[in-house]
Structures are given as C-alpha cells and as structure tokens.
C-alpha cells in the first residue's frame, strides 16, 4: 500500500486518511505523509465522490501513495477503481471474502485489508486475505473506520510479533498526543490516522497533521 515498502525498511510509514479536498491533501504531502486515503464508501462522513474529485486528485504529486478506501465492493468495482490513473492502491474496509482478495491479488492489484479489532478472535483470519499489508482498526457499529476510538494496543503488539511476515498498519483513535506511545508499544510497519488530525469530519487540521507525523517519526526511530 506504500510506494516505499521495499525501501528504507526501518522507517515508519504514515498514512493520512479521510482526505476530502486538495488543500488538505497537499498539506499532508508537505508534512511528509507517505500515503493519502480517500473514502469512497457511501454514507461515510468523509465520503468522496470520484467523479467530482477526479479533477484535483489527478493533479496531486505522485510522491504519496493514493489509496481508495472501499467497503464490500464487487470484484468489478474494485478493479475499476484500482485502474483509475489517480489511484495507486486499495484499502478494503468491509467484510470482503478471502476469495475476493485472492482474485485481486491474482490481478496484481495492490491492496491492504482492514481488520476491526476488539479481541484476539478478530485476528484469527487476518492471514487469509492474500495481502501482506493489514490495517488493524477499531470496531465501530455501522462505520468502517474513522471512529476516533482506540483498541487495546497489546492485541496489535502480540499479533505483530506472531506474524512477522505481515506489514502491520496501526489505526483507530491515534492522535498527535498518543501516537508515540502506540508506536513504541506495537512497533508497527505504519500508522494510519483520520479523526485525530481533523478540525471537523473531512477537514484536516494542518498543525495537528504536522504534529502527528513528527511524533510518529520520533517514536519510530
């Protein structure tokens, strides 16, 4: 899900998710984010219409990976969005089956699978989704991420140690104030933030984005 996955192996990756406008996207890139997440899930607070946003998404610098957030897409929908020139990877945030993920992998589609975590049982099937990148996120009734609530990081730490071949991206309730502690405890491959750097749903606080990235980098050294 990150363009730099094979480079600088020891460096923590950072993704700013729920971006809804060009100004926030450019600010996140200027702050040093590795990836931007665009939410294409209908009814989400941060839903972005592909057709209306295409004109500015296509002009973004290619230095940051542009990730489409989907929930329960059909195979055809996933393939179509992955083929867009301003999308580099997918993040599957619904109840996608291992069979669908396998088909995407066989087509060479870059994607991450998000796993909602509330206890160890949720992690049992995480290795069956035919991707090496797994996003561990909080559970939230009726939502696909962006809840602003953290889950017990000890579960993520245990999972990361048990699955060293997977790239673990930690999400859920991260903020500039707690990301350092989260990174120190879990030692993930990357971190993913939405609510923790917002002034309101879908609007990023640029100072908090900068603070988040700096705090994550300090802890990840």
Secondary structure in CASP SS format (residue, H / E / C, confidence):
PFRMAT SS
TARGET T0000
AUTHOR 0000-0000-0000
METHOD secondary structure of the structure
MODEL  1
X C 1.00
X C 1.00
X C 1.00
X C 1.00
X C 1.00
X C 1.00
X C 1.00
X C 1.00
X C 1.00
X C 1.00
X C 1.00
X C 1.00
X E 1.00
X E 1.00
X E 1.00
X E 1.00
X C 1.00
X C 1.00
X C 1.00
X C 1.00
X C 1.00
X H 1.00
X H 1.00
X H 1.00
X H 1.00
X H 1.00
X H 1.00
X H 1.00
X H 1.00
X H 1.00
X H 1.00
X C 1.00
X C 1.00
X C 1.00
X E 1.00
X E 1.00
X E 1.00
X E 1.00
X E 1.00
X C 1.00
X C 1.00
X C 1.00
X C 1.00
X C 1.00
X C 1.00
X C 1.00
X E 1.00
X C 1.00
X C 1.00
X H 1.00
X H 1.00
X H 1.00
X H 1.00
X H 1.00
X H 1.00
X H 1.00
X H 1.00
X C 1.00
X C 1.00
X C 1.00
X C 1.00
X C 1.00
X C 1.00
X C 1.00
X E 1.00
X E 1.00
X E 1.00
X E 1.00
X E 1.00
X E 1.00
X C 1.00
X C 1.00
X C 1.00
X C 1.00
X H 1.00
X H 1.00
X H 1.00
X H 1.00
X H 1.00
X H 1.00
X H 1.00
X H 1.00
X C 1.00
X C 1.00
X C 1.00
X C 1.00
X C 1.00
X C 1.00
X E 1.00
X E 1.00
X E 1.00
X E 1.00
X C 1.00
X C 1.00
X C 1.00
X C 1.00
X C 1.00
X H 1.00
X H 1.00
X H 1.00
X H 1.00
X H 1.00
X H 1.00
X H 1.00
X H 1.00
X H 1.00
X C 1.00
X C 1.00
X C 1.00
X C 1.00
X E 1.00
X E 1.00
X E 1.00
X E 1.00
X E 1.00
X E 1.00
X E 1.00
X C 1.00
X C 1.00
X H 1.00
X H 1.00
X H 1.00
X H 1.00
X C 1.00
X C 1.00
X H 1.00
X H 1.00
X H 1.00
X C 1.00
X C 1.00
X C 1.00
X C 1.00
X E 1.00
X E 1.00
X E 1.00
X E 1.00
X E 1.00
X E 1.00
X C 1.00
X C 1.00
X C 1.00
X C 1.00
X C 1.00
X C 1.00
X C 1.00
X C 1.00
X C 1.00
X C 1.00
X C 1.00
X C 1.00
X C 1.00
X C 1.00
X H 1.00
X H 1.00
X H 1.00
X H 1.00
X H 1.00
X H 1.00
X H 1.00
X H 1.00
X H 1.00
X H 1.00
X C 1.00
X C 1.00
X C 1.00
X C 1.00
X E 1.00
X E 1.00
X E 1.00
X E 1.00
X C 1.00
X C 1.00
X C 1.00
X C 1.00
X C 1.00
X C 1.00
X C 1.00
X C 1.00
X H 1.00
X H 1.00
X H 1.00
X H 1.00
X H 1.00
X H 1.00
X H 1.00
X H 1.00
X C 1.00
X C 1.00
X C 1.00
X E 1.00
X E 1.00
X E 1.00
X E 1.00
X C 1.00
X H 1.00
X H 1.00
X H 1.00
X E 1.00
X E 1.00
X E 1.00
X C 1.00
X C 1.00
X E 1.00
X E 1.00
X C 1.00
X H 1.00
X H 1.00
X H 1.00
X H 1.00
X H 1.00
X H 1.00
X H 1.00
X H 1.00
X H 1.00
X H 1.00
X H 1.00
X H 1.00
X H 1.00
X H 1.00
X H 1.00
X C 1.00
END
